[in-house]
Amino acid sequence: MKLCLSIFYIFVLTKTTASAQTIFTVNYSSQAEIKVFAVNHESQADLVVYKAKYKSEAKGNEGLWHFVEYQSQADKKIYFVKYKSQADLLIYLTTSKNEAGWRTRRKQHLLY
């Protein structure tokens, strides 16, 4: 019983802390895990995203994304759609790290 609880706690702790947001942009929607649309106003977004320069800055699921060069390096593959209605997730890109975060928590599961 103790072993089962230990394994459960290890799984929960690693799942919640090891979700770095390394992102790769694919060329076709069929290759993507998530279809994304970049909105013009923060109030329209589900998630406000800060583009982190270094992978070490992109920790957790709080909108700190580090874009990688190779698909194999990414936690998530996204495709930027042309129309808002095609998107699974609406993002707003910010230049301030402190502004990043979820505005619509019900879509947070998309990036786990």
Beta strands, then each sheet from edge to edge (+ up, - down):
strand 1: 22-25
strand 2: 34-38
strand 3: 47-51
strand 4: 64-67
strand 5: 76-80
strand 6: 89-94
strand 7: 101-102
sheet 1: 7+ 3- 4- 1- 5- 2- 6-
end
